[in-house]
Amino acid sequence: MNITKEVIAAEKRIRPHIRETILDYSPYYSALTGANVYFKLENLQHTGSFKVRGAMNKVLSLTQNERDRGVVTASTGNHGAATAFSLGKFNGRGIVFVPQDASPAKVRAIEMFGAEVRYFGDDGAVTEAHARRYARDNRLIYISPYNDPQVIGGQGTIAVELAKQLDQIDMVFVALGGGGLISGIAGYLKSIQPEVKIIGCSPTHSQVMIESVKAGQILDLSSLPTLSDATAGGVEPDSITFELCRALVDDYETVSETEIKENLRQYLRVHHILIEGSAAVAVAGFVKQNERLTGKNVVVILCGANISLETLKEIL
């Protein structure tokens, strides 16, 4: 896969339909770490998540006939809402399969944007496999949350913006689930700034990609409940993101549920901007590596803001 080519094509295709999100300098976190720290506010993107970039790119690559027939996807929430939002722009139809324990708030968002929601399985990987089979059996297009070149290309448009917003980037911290976001960002940034270091951050309760990279093969591992529901679940056995992560990600960090809560609270306290658990994973991973950051230009991707009021109350 030529990530740079896919990202450039995606940039041209989706730019009229997405927001160029703010790169926000943080005096507090810069003082804390001795680095120049910037947060990329994808929590302010349409649908409250970066996912609209990849979903929009894939939807725009389809013919109107394919969109009219309907597409199928699987999601823990954010990708489903992004796909529904993207289809709604062009009067397309969609079915979103979600795990049984999907966040009710995220399910409501999917339905609000006009897609049909169906429940299947108790793990993201199981849900994905079922959704892919359903699409194949019904001759519909399946849109993977991460295992698709055009989805990865869409997510990589974040890196196009970063390159315009900051001349020199030394390190980027990214929440890691299936690997679509980190692959797109790393592939494009490393093509123009080869020395940049990309750090993948996952909750200890769901670190399938990290453990798979360690093992040298995609593992079938279960996940425990986590505040970072957007990164939870398994990885498809043939996912192209596995080799991309092996080649492009420089280091990995895992964070506990306590660390996710603490860093979500602290970010809210300092910046007064809402983030969800998966965004707090990247913040927590960044804070854990603070001794390595002195004097560097550091970017933390805040990948989403879709947290329910009930969960937020529990955390606060």
PyMOL commands that set and color helices and strands:
alter all, ss='L'
color gray80, all
select helices_A, chain A and resi 3-17+27-33+42-44+46-48+51-61+64-69+78-89+104-112+124-137+149-155+157-165+180-192+208-215+229-231+240-248+257-271+277-288+290-292+309-315
alter helices_A, ss='H'
color red, helices_A
select strands_A, chain A and resi 23-25+36-41+71-74+94-98+116-119+141-143+171-175+197-203+251-255+297-302
alter strands_A, ss='S'
color yellow, strands_A
deselect
rebuild
show_as cartoon
